[in-house]
Amino acid sequence: MIVENLKNYLSSSASTNNNTDGNSIDTEAFSFKYTNAEEINITNLDDKDLYIFFDSNNEEAKLVYILNLDETKTFSSYRCIADAHSGEIVSVFSDTVMSETPTIGYNSDGTESFPAVLVNDDGEEYYRLADMDRNILIGNLEGQNSKQDIWDENLNKEYIDSSDAYFGNNEKSSKHDEEDQERALDFYKHVMTSYDYFANTDGINDTGFERGLWAFFDDAYDNGENGYATSGIYDDGSGIGVIVLGTETYNDIDTVAHEYTHTITRNIVDWNNRPKNEECEWGAIDEAYSDIFSTIINAKTNNLEVPTWNNTYRNIADPGESDLPSKISEIDYKASWYTEGKKHISGQDYSHGASTVISHAAYLMSNGVNGQYTALDIDTLALLWYNTLHLLPPDCSFVVLRASME
């Protein structure tokens, strides 16, 4: 009875419900994980879970169960108060209350400042690495293997918290060690830089998914040598973006902007549910977009009028230097990145290997095809590729991309 009542409570037409403190809880966000009532399991209730509960006016006493509910989709902890006799849901409330007003955090020596959030957890106050204006939250997977499933209930997702406003200074009793704090801050800055580029560039002005972005580091997936991007969709159709970096993945603007761009492109083109096939030209286009925009963001960050077109992983200006193709005729169907890609269910090896066919085209646009035509400046180039993105189908081929861009 409690399970069904809880499901009905969470899926009620009201978007918020009052909790025991008179605050409110977003039931749409909470019900994200619990789409079906059968997914809520309540077992082994006994007398130790019983409490006497008074209403807000202390006029009526009820015998109730107080149940702990972990909501892995929002990484929040909630409690449910249920009438022990009728099963009626009296209230659902959050264990952790985040301050509504963003605050400021600092690096260890106070020379840099950045957005942070003041958290109150059962009366304990501390600072969290999160930006409520940009809607960005940073977390640490601490060497666990997500297996590309960040929603796995067994993953322990640690926030980056500090007992005071200074992150990375153990003398100030940070909750994580100094190295974790410093890596988290670098990651955080790269994510904010990527967000600001897309959100504030005229003609793009894209803030990504409605529910914001979660960014995690220290994932052991693929021996910690890879990163990935994904997203989740709430019952109301709104989405949230996620980027993950491995324990050995470069924590630089190229890498972070590459993964961040995936959340932008996949919010426009449904590449999360893309078709699985051997050649995966859509995959190469997806990866090329991330390389193109990470290169542009790198240039903007370093005040370069012309991008270097040589990122952490691929030389876009000269793909042949890494035995990668610059045009379709150069795709080597015997190369390891191709043959391994054919065996990979999502074709990711092919996607990365053949991506330079597309990204190199962007490079040629930026230099006027080696001086034969008028070169596109960095802002015009970005707008061309971003606007074309809105015309692409999930199974886009190289030919369709070219036709869409023309």
N, C-alpha and C positions, 0 to 999 in steps of 0.2 A: 504493500500500500504506500509506504514512504517513497519508494522508487517512482511509482506512477505520479504521485502528488508532486514530487520534486521536478519531474519532467514537465508536468503541466505548469508548474510555477515558473520555470525558466523559459518556457515557450509561450507564456501569456502575451497578450497583445501589448501590454505596457512595456516600454523600453527600460524602465527602471523600477526597482522595488526598494522600499525603505528598509534599512537595517536597524539593528538594535540601538545604534547611536544616532539615529535620525539622518544618517548620510544615505547615499544611494549606490547601487551597484548596477553595472551595465549587464543586463541579463542576456542580451544578444551575444556579447563577447564571451560570456561565461558558457553559454550553451553551445559554443563552437564545437567542442569536443563531444559533448553529449547529444549527438544528433538523434540517437535512438535510446528509448528508455532502457532497453536491455543492456546498454553499455554501462549503465550505472549499477554497480554491485555493492550491496550492503550486506555484510555477513557478521555473524557472531556478536550481535548486540547483547549486552548483559547489563547488570545493575550498575557497573562502574561508569556506564555511559549515560546514566539517568541524572537529571538535575531538576531542581525546582526553579521555575522561571516565572517572573512577575512581569506584567505588561508595563508600559512606560509610566503609567499612573500608580503602579504598585497596588492596584485594586484586585487583580485576579491572578491567582497562582495556578500554574500548570505543571504537570510532570512531563518533562521533555527529554528527548535524546539530543545531544549535541554531537554532530558528525563532522569530521574533517574531510574536506574535499580538495583534492589537488587538481588544478585545471592546467594541463600541460600545454595547451595552445597559447595561453597568455602568461604561463609561468607564474601564476598567482596561486595563493592559498586562501581557501574560503571555508567558512563553517556554516552548517545548516542546522537550524533548530526545528525539530519536528515533534509534534504532540505524541507522547508515548501511547496514548489510548486510541486516538482517531487516525494518526498518521498525517494529520494536517501539517503543512509547512508553515511554521510561524514566521521564520525569517531566514534569509541567506545573507551573510555579511563577510567582508574581507578581513583577513587577519592582518594584512599589510596595507596601510593607508599611505599613499604617496602624496606629498604636498601638491596642492593645485598650482602654486606659483613656482616657476622655474627659479633655480638659484645658480650660483657661480662656484665652480671648482677651480683648483689650481694644481700645477705640477709640483713636484717635491720641494723646489726652492722658491716657488711663488712667482716665477718669471713669466709664466704663461697662464692665461685664464681660459675657461671654456664652460659651456653649459653643463649643469649637473642638476640632480634632483635630491631634495631632502626627504628621506623616508622615515616614517614612524612605524615601528614594528613592535606592537604590544608595549608601547611606551619608550622603547629604545630608539633613539634618533641617530641616523648616520647618513652619509652622502653616497649617492649612486651615480655611476657614469651613464647618464642618459640625457637626452635632449628632448624636452617636452614640446618645444616649438617645431623642431624638425621631425619629431616623433621617431627618434632613433634610440635603440637600447643595445648596449654592448654586453656580451657574455663570454664566459670561458668554459670550454668543454673539458679542460684539464686532462687531455690525452685519451679521452674515451673515443671509441670508434662509432661515429654516427651511422656508418654504412649508407650514407646519403639519405638518411631518414631522420631529419632533425625533430620530427614529431614523436619519435620513439619514447614511450613513457619511462623506459629504464634509463634514459640519459639524464644525468644530473647536470643541469644548466646553471652555472654559477654566475651571479651578477658580479660586477666590479664595484665593490663597496669600500668606503673608507670611514673611519670613525670621526674624521673631521674633513674640512674642505680641501685638504692637501693630499693628492694621490701620489703614491710612490715613495713616501718617506716613512720608513718603518719607525723612526723615532716618534712619529705622530700616531702610532698604533693603527696603521692600515690593516684591513682585514685580510688582504692578500699580500704576498711578498713583493718586494720592490721591483723585481724583474717583470712579474705579471702586470703590475700597475703601469710600468713604462711601456710594455708591449701593447697593453690595452689602450693607452693614450695615443700611441702612434696610429694604431688601427682606427681609433675614434676620429682622429683628425683627418685621416684619409677618407673615411666614410662621409664626414661632414663636407669635405672639399668636393667630393663627387656629387653629393646631394645638391650643394650650392650651384654647381655648374649647370645641372639640368633644370633646377628650379628657377634660377635667376637669369638664364640666357634668353634674351629676347627672341621670340618666335618658337622657343621650346617650352619654357616655363612648365616643366613637368616635375611634379613632386612625388611621383611614383604611386605606390599602392595607398589606398585610402587609410588603411590602418597602420601605415608606417613601415619601419624596417627593423628587424632584429639582425645583429651582426655578431657572429661567434668566431672565436679563434681556438687554436690548440686541439684540432680534430685529428684523430689518428687514422681516419679513413684513407685508404690507398697509401699506407705507410706514412701518413702525415704529409705527403708530397703533393697534395692536390687541394683545390678549393672548389666550391660549387655554389650555385644560386638556385633557389627554389621559391615557392610561394604557397600560401594557404588561402582558401576562400571561406568566408563566413556564410552563415545561413542567409543573410540579407544580400549576398552577392558581392560584398566588399572584400578586398583582399589585403594580404600583408606579405611583404617581401622579406626574404631571408638570404644572407650571404654567410658562407662558412669558409674559414681558412684552416689549412692543416698545420700540424706542429712544425713542419719543415718548410712551409710555404713562405715565399717572400712576403714580408709585410711592408710593401712599398706602394706608392701611388699607382703604378702600372697595374699591379695585381688587384688591388682593392677597387680601383675604378673599373677594371675589366669585369669583376664579379658584380659590382653595383650596376653597371650597364645592363647586365643580364636581367636584373629586376625591372629595369625600365622597358627593355624590349619585350620581355615576356608578359608585361602588363598590357602591351598593345597587340602583340601577336601571340597566339596560344601555342608557344613552343614548349610549354611544360607537358602538354598532352599531344605532342607531335607524333606523326606516324613513325613506326620502326621499319627501316629498310636498310639495305646494304650500303648504298652510296651516300645517303643522308646529305644531299646538297643543302637542305634547309639547315642542317647542323653546322655546315661550313659557313653559311650566311650568318647564322646566330653568333658563332665565334668571331667572325670577321667584324661584325658590328661592335662587339665588345673590345676588340683590338683597336678599331678605328677611334672609338670615343675615348678609350683609355689613353691613347696617344695624344688626342686633342686636349684632354684634361691635363695630362702631364705638361703639355706645352703652355697651357693657360696658367698652371700653377707656377711654372718657372719663367713666366713672362717672355715666352718665345713666340715670335711672329710666325715662324715656320716649324712645324713639328719635326722631331728627329726621325720618326717612322722606324724606329728600332727599339722595341720594348724589351722587357725582361726575358721574354720567351721566344719571340720571333723577329727576324729582320724583315720588316714589311717593305722597305725600299729595295732590298736585294734578297728575296726569298731563296734564291739559288745558293746563297752562302751556306744555308742549312739544309740543302738538298730538298727544298720545298718549292712548289710550283708558283709561277707568276701568271700563268694562263692555263686554260683548260688542257691544251695540247701537251702541257708539261706534267700533267698528273701521272705519276708512276704507279700503275696498278699492281706492280710487284713489290713496291716499297713496304717496309714493315708497318709504317703507320697506316697504310691502306689495308693490307691483308689482316692485320690485327683488328682494324676497325670493322672489317666485315664479320669478324667473330664476336664483336662486342654488340650486345643487344641494342644499345642506343647509338651505335656508330660513332662514339665520341672520338676515337683515334682518327677516323677519317675526317670528322668535323674539324678538328684542330689542324690536321695536316693539310687539308685542301682549302682552309680558310684564307690562306694567303693569295689565292686566285682573286678573291673579292677585296681584301684589304689593300692589295697592291694596286687595284684599280683606283681606290681612293687616293693612294699616294700619287698616282699618275695625274689625277685631277688636280692635285695640289701643286704640281709643277708644270701643268700645261702639256702633259704627255711629253716630258723631256724638252719643253720649250717650243713645241710645235703649235700650241694653241695658248689662249689666255688662261693663266693659272687661276684657280679658285682660291680665294683667301680662306683662312681657317674657319671663319664664322659662316660664310656662304656654304662651304663644304659641309659643315655640321648640319645646317638647316636642310640641305638637299637630302642627306642620308636620313635624318630624323623624319622629315615629311614623307619620304618614300616608305618608311617603315609602316605607316598607317595603311598602305595599299597592299601589303604582302599577306598571302595566305599561309597557314601553318606549314604546309608541305611545299613551300616556295622552292623553285629551282633557280639555277643561275640565269636561265633564259627569261623566266618570269621577273626576276629582280631587275634585269636590264630593261625589259619592256616597261616596268613600273617606274623606273627612274627616268626614262626618256619621256 
